[in-house]
């Protein structure tokens, strides 16, 4: 999810051949609710959030290593 427009997210998805859609949070409501918008700049921190089937946040990843992160999330997902 990003503050970028739907069109920008689609272009990014197409450029990198992502098999899934990217979400847009243009009004910053979701990012603010998850507490990732920094108050001094109004920008969001790069945070991954694993949402449980019941809609609660199962885990937040504030620092990630991109090469390792998918395996980490999949392992945590398997425990839900």
N, C-alpha and C positions, 0 to 999 in steps of 0.2 A: 504494500500500500504506500502510496506517495502523494505528495501535494500536486504532482504533475497532472496535466489534463488527460482526459481519456484518449485523445488523439496522440499525445506524447507517449503515453504508456503503450498504446497499440504499436506505435513506430518502434519503440524499444523492444517490445515482444517480438515483432516481426524481424528486426535486425538480428536478434540473438536466437531466433527460432525456439522461443519458449513454448512448451506444450500447454500452457495454462494462461488464463487472463490475469492481468495485473489490476489491482484495485486502485481507485482514485479517492483521495480524501481531501478534495479541494477546499472544503469549508473547515477542515481541521478538527471536526467534531470527534471522530474516532481516535485520532492521535492524541488529542487533549484528554479524552476519557481514559486512555491507556497510560497517560502520564509521560509521554515521550516528547512533548513539545517543550523546548527550553524557553523559559520566560524571558531571558535576556535578548534572544534573537528572533523568537517566534518560529524557528526552524525545528525540525524533529531530529532526535538522535536516531542513529541506525540501530534499531532494536528488532529482534525477532520475538514473536509471541506465539506460543503453542496454545491453541484454544481447544479445550476439552469438548467432547460431544454435548455436554450440558451447557455450553456457552461460557463457562468460566475460564479464566486464564490458568492453565495447568503449569506453565513455566514461561519465564521471560529470560531471554538471552541478551544481556547488555553488551557483551564482548564476544565476537565470534571469529573463528578462523575459517574463511570461506571454503577451503578445501575439505575441512573436517565437519563443518556445520550440518550438512545434510544427513550424515551418518548419526550425528548426535541427536538430531531432531527425530529421526526414524527410531532410534533406540528408545527415546523418551516416549514417543507415540505408542510404542509396543507395550508400555507399562500402563497405559490408560485403560 
